Amino acid sequence: MNDEEEVIVGYLIQRESEDGELDFWNPETKWSDDPNDAKLYESEDEADADATALQAQGGGEISVAVVIEDDGEDEDEEDEEV
């Protein structure tokens, strides 16, 4: 596998408020400011469908965010520079 390839692990639904704050969607708990509490969608189509339904209800700019696998390389490189 090429090191430049990013592995998509899922999708989150996020809502940006007027002041730029992000909230994340979980059908069980509704909106949360912690992305770890959000539902991780396996299918982009499912996330898009839920985001469209939420957008129709109003309340901010709603979008689907791609979640990329963390390979830990960035953190290791920063540690080496110190």
C-alpha positions as CSV (number, residue, x, y, z in Angstrom):
1,M,0.0,0.0,0.0
2,N,1.2,3.5,-0.8
3,D,2.0,5.6,2.3
4,E,0.1,8.5,0.7
5,E,-3.1,6.6,0.6
6,E,-5.6,7.4,3.3
7,V,-7.9,4.7,4.7
8,I,-11.5,5.8,5.3
9,V,-12.9,4.2,8.4
10,G,-16.3,5.9,8.3
11,Y,-18.3,9.1,8.3
12,L,-19.6,11.5,10.9
13,I,-22.4,14.0,10.6
14,Q,-21.4,17.4,11.9
15,R,-23.2,20.6,12.4
16,E,-21.5,24.0,12.4
17,S,-23.1,26.8,14.4
18,E,-22.9,30.5,13.4
19,D,-19.9,31.0,15.7
20,G,-18.0,28.1,14.0
21,E,-18.4,25.5,16.8
22,L,-18.9,21.9,15.6
23,D,-21.4,19.4,17.1
24,F,-21.6,15.8,16.0
25,W,-24.7,13.6,15.6
26,N,-25.7,10.5,17.3
27,P,-29.3,9.3,16.9
28,E,-29.5,8.1,20.6
29,T,-28.0,11.2,22.2
30,K,-28.7,13.8,19.5
31,W,-26.0,16.5,19.2
32,S,-22.7,16.4,21.1
33,D,-19.5,18.6,21.0
34,D,-17.4,15.4,21.3
35,P,-16.8,13.5,18.0
36,N,-16.1,10.4,20.1
37,D,-19.8,10.4,21.1
38,A,-21.0,10.6,17.5
39,K,-22.3,7.7,15.4
40,L,-19.7,6.4,13.0
41,Y,-21.4,5.6,9.8
42,E,-19.9,2.8,7.6
43,S,-21.8,3.9,4.5
44,E,-21.5,7.4,3.0
45,D,-24.9,7.0,1.5
46,E,-26.5,6.4,4.9
47,A,-24.7,9.3,6.4
48,D,-25.8,11.6,3.5
49,A,-29.4,10.5,3.9
50,D,-29.4,11.2,7.6
51,A,-27.6,14.6,7.1
52,T,-30.2,15.6,4.5
53,A,-33.0,14.7,6.9
54,L,-31.4,16.7,9.7
55,Q,-30.7,19.7,7.3
56,A,-34.4,19.8,6.5
57,Q,-35.2,20.2,10.2
58,G,-33.0,23.3,10.3
59,G,-30.5,24.4,12.9
60,G,-27.2,25.1,11.3
61,E,-25.0,23.9,8.5
62,I,-25.0,20.1,8.4
63,S,-22.4,18.1,6.5
64,V,-20.8,14.7,6.4
65,A,-17.2,14.4,7.5
66,V,-14.8,11.7,6.4
67,V,-13.0,9.9,9.2
68,I,-9.5,8.8,8.1
69,E,-7.5,6.1,9.9
70,D,-4.8,7.5,12.2
71,D,-1.6,5.8,11.3
72,G,0.3,7.7,14.1
73,E,3.0,8.8,11.8
74,D,2.4,12.5,12.2
75,E,2.7,12.3,16.0
76,D,5.9,10.2,15.7
77,E,7.5,12.8,13.3
78,E,6.7,15.6,15.7
79,D,8.3,13.7,18.6
80,E,11.5,13.2,16.5
81,E,11.8,16.9,15.8
82,V,11.9,17.9,19.5
